[in-house]
Amino acid sequence: MRRISVQVLQRTVLVLLGMWLWVLCSYAQETVTAQPTIMVIPFAREGVTLRSVYENNELTRIAITKVKEGFDQRGVNTIDLRAKLKQTNLNEALQEGQQHETKDDVIAVSGADIYVEVDASSNPSKTGNSAYVILTAFDAFSGESFANKTASSPKIYTDNYEKLIEKAVEAEIDNLLNTIQEKFNDVHLNGRTITVHVGIEEGSELSLDSEFNDEGDYVSEMIENWVSDHAFNGTYHIQGATSNKITFDQVKVPLFDEEGKNYRISAFANAFRKYMRANGISVKQTIQGNNVVFVITGLRE
């Protein structure tokens, strides 16, 4: 029996090791996760602007700064709220002669994937002072809540609330970021959720039970087939359907389009409207957040 030389054995081991490392590297490249871009904003009650809260609430302003710093230190892509407030202010001034912004305006201008609302408060006591920070992360596309954390500092005999807020943020920033990343990874893999409502305008000669082609397909079948073909990974769910209305309470759309840009819900809506138009049916569309409403007005002339 021939003996295998030490040199041959070593070369074999090196080849196998190289192949193993190559497989690991390939797997790592395939499993790289997309990182969201995050904007940190103050919590503002209805009717109160982000600008007024940011400028008038010192504790919340400090907390926003500390949260953003925490994200930056961990290599997260962040968007500066102050810059976007200035941009929104300029846009409003140019377009309408007004200096007023809403939360939706700022988020839309920012291009952020996630926004984190921050609310901070102090808790002075005879046994020491502390600070509380509430952190809530939302998907900027759908408004879906991604994470909710309440952070508190230890009680210390100090009036330096900036330091107390920093301690509170440090206690939860990693947990918050990990939860956000897990949610974002899921969205990247399975898509975002939108709702789609298709109804018939009163007085229209059509109904969802009308046949629209020579094969005898109903309008409702035409709609469902299109949604099935265009939902991300074919994932959708019909909540209910009648002769006048069909509701998809879950339609998945991708995180990014074919060019790698953030997917726009308007692209989905426009594609559906043009499809219906090509089949001789007129449709009006309305987009509100992640809700799309189509109204079939009748046959095209």
GUSE-603659 format. One record per residue (C-alpha): x, z, y. Coordinates in steps of 0.02 Angstrom, whole numbers, padded with zeros to 5 digits, always signed. Example, Ala and Ser with C-alpha at 12.3 -4.5 7.8 and 13.67 -1.06 7.14 Angstrom:
2
+00615+00390-00225
+00684+00357-00053
This chain:
301
+00000+00000+00000
+00066-00048+00170
+00093+00090+00292
+00030+00070+00470
+00174+00092+00591
+00165+00221+00730
+00178+00083+00861
+00030-00012+00788
-00073+00148+00780
-00031+00189+00960
-00080+00014+01018
-00244+00027+00923
-00283+00195+01003
-00243+00127+01176
-00355-00025+01149
-00500+00085+01090
-00473+00204+01236
-00473+00058+01357
-00636-00008+01285
-00715+00164+01297
-00664+00181+01479
-00731+00008+01517
-00899+00054+01442
-00905+00215+01544
-00862+00123+01706
-00993-00010+01671
-01124+00123+01637
-01077+00217+01795
-01097+00059+01899
-01268+00026+01826
-01327+00203+01858
-01271+00216+02040
-01419+00280+02140
-01477+00217+02308
-01454+00341+02448
-01593+00362+02575
-01573+00360+02763
-01644+00520+02838
-01704+00569+03011
-01732+00751+03054
-01876+00786+03174
-01968+00940+03239
-02135+00991+03168
-02265+00947+03301
-02448+00991+03295
-02576+00856+03327
-02578+00803+03509
-02403+00871+03542
-02259+00748+03561
-02095+00762+03469
-02006+00756+03635
-02094+00908+03705
-02061+01012+03549
-01879+00958+03543
-01848+00995+03726
-01948+01157+03740
-01918+01246+03574
-01738+01303+03571
-01742+01376+03395
-01814+01217+03320
-01689+01111+03417
-01546+01215+03347
-01619+01202+03172
-01632+01012+03185
-01450+01004+03237
-01394+01115+03093
-01496+01018+02963
-01427+00852+03025
-01250+00923+03023
-01280+00984+02845
-01333+00810+02790
-01188+00727+02881
-01062+00844+02799
-01131+00792+02629
-01112+00607+02666
-01296+00570+02695
-01346+00426+02808
-01437+00505+02954
-01523+00440+03111
-01510+00534+03275
-01680+00589+03342
-01623+00594+03523
-01568+00412+03519
-01734+00358+03444
-01832+00458+03573
-01738+00367+03710
-01768+00200+03625
-01954+00234+03604
-01965+00292+03783
-01882+00132+03844
-01995+00023+03738
-02151+00109+03804
-02090+00095+03983
-02055-00091+03964
-02217-00131+03874
-02345-00019+03956
-02264+00072+04099
-02288+00235+04003
-02168+00366+03939
-02259+00433+03789
-02221+00426+03603
-02307+00477+03444
-02224+00533+03283
-02274+00370+03199
-02194+00270+03340
-02028+00361+03323
-02026+00348+03134
-02070+00162+03139
-01931+00127+03265
-01804+00231+03168
-01802+00129+03008
-01778+00292+02910
-01825+00301+02727
-01859+00488+02736
-01900+00603+02880
-01879+00791+02872
-01991+00899+02981
-01911+01062+03040
-01997+01218+03107
-01895+01372+03152
-01943+01547+03204
-01859+01714+03237
-01901+01882+03159
-01832+02027+03261
-01848+02200+03184
-01776+02375+03193
-01684+02345+03029
-01600+02186+03091
-01645+02013+03153
-01671+01859+03046
-01725+01678+03062
-01843+01569+02960
-01834+01381+02942
-01968+01275+02857
-01905+01107+02794
-02026+00973+02736
-01969+00799+02683
-02085+00648+02682
-02073+00467+02628
-02076+00370+02792
-02164+00225+02707
-02312+00315+02629
-02310+00489+02707
-02299+00564+02532
-02220+00737+02529
-02052+00736+02441
-01992+00915+02463
-02042+01079+02543
-01919+01222+02566
-01928+01385+02661
-01760+01456+02710
-01721+01628+02782
-01565+01712+02842
-01511+01888+02795
-01557+02026+02917
-01413+02060+03036
-01396+02165+03192
-01366+02018+03307
-01454+01917+03440
-01357+01760+03394
-01504+01663+03323
-01402+01504+03315
-01293+01587+03183
-01445+01656+03093
-01526+01483+03085
-01363+01410+03022
-01362+01540+02882
-01543+01499+02838
-01510+01312+02832
-01353+01334+02727
-01455+01430+02599
-01572+01284+02561
-01491+01122+02620
-01421+01078+02449
-01586+01114+02360
-01678+01009+02489
-01559+00863+02474
-01559+00868+02283
-01749+00863+02279
-01755+00720+02405
-01629+00620+02304
-01725+00647+02142
-01886+00586+02223
-01798+00438+02304
-01717+00390+02139
-01889+00388+02059
-01955+00276+02198
-01805+00162+02179
-01838+00147+01992
-02028+00143+01989
-02079+00084+02162
-02180+00155+02304
-02368+00179+02296
-02492+00092+02409
-02681+00086+02398
-02776-00077+02411
-02960-00095+02454
-03049-00263+02445
-03227-00273+02508
-03358-00404+02550
-03415-00423+02730
-03600-00394+02754
-03693-00559+02757
-03559-00654+02662
-03616-00782+02535
-03486-00717+02414
-03480-00564+02302
-03343-00503+02186
-03451-00567+02043
-03454-00744+02115
-03369-00880+02014
-03230-00962+02114
-03167-01099+01997
-03222-01219+01861
-03163-01099+01726
-03294-00973+01780
-03172-00839+01838
-03247-00706+01950
-03173-00668+02120
-03137-00492+02056
-03036-00565+01911
-02941-00675+02031
-02896-00523+02136
-02843-00414+01989
-02736-00552+01915
-02644-00573+02080
-02614-00386+02098
-02553-00376+01918
-02429-00516+01951
-02364-00442+02116
-02364-00255+02081
-02189-00187+02051
-02158-00186+01863
-02342-00236+01846
-02396-00057+01883
-02568-00035+01961
-02731+00059+01931
-02911+00019+01976
-03008+00169+02038
-03174+00080+02040
-03259-00088+02060
-03432-00150+02107
-03499-00319+02158
-03452-00281+02338
-03292-00179+02326
-03139-00153+02218
-03017-00010+02248
-02840+00000+02181
-02791+00181+02208
-02615+00144+02146
-02515-00015+02170
-02327-00002+02156
-02218-00102+02275
-02027-00112+02275
-01913-00009+02385
-01816-00163+02440
-01856-00347+02453
-01756-00489+02375
-01635-00487+02523
-01601-00301+02502
-01700-00253+02657
-01834-00119+02660
-01992-00191+02583
-02131-00213+02711
-02311-00178+02663
-02360-00320+02781
-02268-00440+02664
-02383-00387+02521
-02538-00402+02631
-02491-00572+02702
-02452-00642+02530
-02623-00589+02465
-02715-00659+02617
-02626-00827+02600
-02664-00832+02413
-02848-00806+02447
-02842-00937+02584
-02762-01063+02465
-02912-01034+02351
-03036-01068+02489
-03081-00888+02533
-03062-00812+02707
-02997-00634+02717
-02963-00511+02858
-02832-00376+02833
-02796-00204+02906
-02643-00097+02871
-02645+00091+02901
-02492+00181+02836
-02482+00141+02651
-02666+00088+02644
-02713-00096+02647
-02893-00148+02676
-02951-00327+02647
-03123-00390+02697
-03183-00554+02621
-03282-00644+02756
-03335-00796+02655
-03284-00970+02603
-03166-01067+02715
-03242-01218+02800
